[in-house]
Amino acid sequence: MTTRKYRISYDLKSPGRDYEPVYDYLNGFANTRPLESVWIVKSTKTATTIRDEIKALTDSSDALFVVDITGKAWAALRVGTAAAWLKAPLD
């Protein structure tokens, strides 16, 4: 299976809810976090699988966006080390 890079963005809307399981799940991947609610992960899973696995850890009011950004079709500004991480080879 091919390793891909995914941008994962979320709006976790339940005040006071413990979202630690979501963060633990995302930290299970090689990742970088250029913005507070944006993660970029490397995975052989599909975007749909990642979405469904995160969905199981969130509330019905939470929003989630997972998109494959493998390749060079991206641009960034002031994202710290995330740009270098994105440019690095997948393997």
Residue pairs with C-beta under 8 A, 6 or more apart in sequence:
1 44
2 44
3 42
3 43
3 44
3 90
3 91
4 42
4 43
4 44
4 68
4 70
4 90
5 40
5 41
5 42
5 68
5 69
5 70
5 86
5 90
6 40
6 41
6 42
6 43
6 47
6 50
6 66
6 67
6 68
6 69
7 38
7 39
7 40
7 65
7 66
7 67
7 69
8 26
8 38
8 39
8 40
8 41
8 50
8 54
8 64
8 65
8 66
9 37
9 38
9 39
9 64
9 65
10 22
10 37
10 54
10 58
10 62
10 63
10 64
10 65
11 37
11 62
11 63
12 19
12 22
12 37
12 58
12 59
12 62
13 59
13 61
13 62
13 63
14 59
14 61
14 62
17 59
19 57
19 58
21 57
22 54
22 57
22 58
25 53
25 54
25 57
26 39
26 41
26 54
29 41
29 42
29 43
30 41
30 42
31 39
31 40
31 41
31 42
32 39
32 40
32 81
32 82
32 85
32 86
33 39
33 40
33 82
34 40
34 76
34 79
34 80
34 82
34 83
35 79
40 69
40 82
40 85
40 86
41 50
42 90
43 50
45 53
47 66
47 67
47 68
48 66
50 66
51 64
51 66
54 64
54 66
55 64
58 64
69 86
70 90
74 86
76 82
76 83
76 86
